[in-house]
Amino acid sequence: MKIYTKTGDGGESSLYGGARLPKSDLRFEAYGTVDELNAVLGVVLAQPGAKVYQAELTRIQAELFNLGAELALSPGQELKAHPLGVQETAVLEQRMDELQQELPELKNFILPGGSALGATLHHARTVARRAERAVVRLKAQIEVRPELLIYLNRLSDYLFVLARHANLKAGVQEVTWQGKD
């Protein structure tokens, strides 16, 4: 099977189930941004020190594939992947609570960065926020289950906490935002 089909050369692509839409459709933006987030998590996993987070980040990558599959459904198609629900969000919340017990209390905004792993997790957090915004825009056009937005919102929080935790474990001091020079 060839990877290229040439069917998208005219600016259209297919949803799962066969419906053809312009590539500018918000569905493609939404699940494309979710895919970008998944790719950034792959970069996170390639960073030194990421092995300790490998199981949870790999699980999240699979969850993002499921989320993207749901966004890519043609109207009337049935989702064959596991639909994200409150349990996946609860796992993120529980893990954040565990990690925050090890972190110093946050009293100021912090600048994204730190170790290579921490900085890459901050990057993933910003892509998660962008994916959330894309899904919000899509929700204005079609029905989107609220669990998907809740998951993306919580995932960006989780990635922020994980970035802080990775920097703590790497012994890298967080830089607080001062608001002026």
Secondary structure, DSSP 8 states (H G I E B T S, - for coil): --S--STTTTSEEE-BTS-EEETTSHHHHHHHHHHHHHHHHHHHHTSTTGGGGHHHHHHHHHHHHHHHHHHTB-TT----S----HHHHHHHHHHHHHHHTTS----S-B-S-SSHHHHHHHHHHHHHHHHHHHHHHHHTTS---HHHHHHHHHHHHHHHHHHHHHHHHTT----B--S--
